[in-house]
Amino acid sequence: MVASLNAILAAHKLTQAEAARLLGVNQPKVSALKGYKLEGFSVERLMHFATALEHDVVIEVQAPPPAAGRGSRGQVFVRGVVAKGAARVMVVGTA
């Protein structure tokens, strides 16, 4: 998710100060985000950043495929797509 956020920021060619204003944080927080120093960043906060940057966050929960069999543990997949100025972060989890 952070990789997608950093790609969005890079695509918008924002300075850290401009990004901080958009995200509602100070510049050192943007620097930490860009440096993948994620202490203090919850998933909820990262999702807020994505929506502040006018992007969607999609979370989908689904059953595992029949081939997985009963009792198999679910998996969590995170995909970030940045194309033509738009990004979508999709977290897919099964349990």
N, C-alpha and C positions, 0 to 999 in steps of 0.2 A: 504494500500500500504506500509506503514511504517512497519507494522508487517511482511509483506513478505520480505522487505529489511533486516530487522533484522534477520529473519530466514535464509536468504541467507548468511549473514555475519557469523552467528553462524555455519552454515553448512561448511563454508570454514575455520573455526577456525582461523580467522584473528585477530591480535591485532588491537586496535584502530588506532595505527600509520600506520600499513600496510593497513588497510581499507582506511584511509585518503589519502594515496598515490594513491591507486587505484581510488578513487572517485574524486581526485583533490581538496580536502579540507584540512583544518587543523584538528588535533586530537580533539579539543574541539567541532567541528561541528559533528564529529562522535559520541562523547559522548552525545551530545544533541539529535541526531537522535536515539540512543539506549535508551535514557531516555524519548522518545516521547515528547520532548520539540521542537515543530515544527515551532516556530516563525522564519521566514526567509527562510523557505523551501517551494518553490512553487511546484505545481504538476509537472511542467515541469522539475524542478531540480530533483525531486524524480524519474521521468522517466529516466532522464540522468543517475542517479545512477544505476538503474536497468540494463540499457544497458551497462554501464561501467563494471558491474559484469557479463556480457555476458548472460543476460536474456532478454526475450521478454516482451514488454508491448503491450497489445492488447486493443484497444478502439473500441467498437461496438455500433452503434446507430440503433435501430430497432423500428418498430411500436408496440404499445401494442397489446396484444392478443384480438381477437374479443369479448371475454366475458367481457372485461373491459368497453366496450361501448364508445360512442362518448363523448368527453369533459372530459374524465378522465385524470388526471394528470399523467405524466410519472414518472418513478422511476429510481433511480440510484443504481446499485448493484456493490459492489467491492468484488472480490474473489481473494484470493492469494492461490496458490497451490505450495507446495514445496515437491518434490518427487524425489528420486534418483539423488540428486544433481542439479536438474533443477527446476526453479520456473517460473511461468507465472502469471502475474498480469493482470486480466481482469476487465475492467470497462465497464459495460453495462448500457446504459441510454436510456430512451425513453422520448419524450416530446410531 
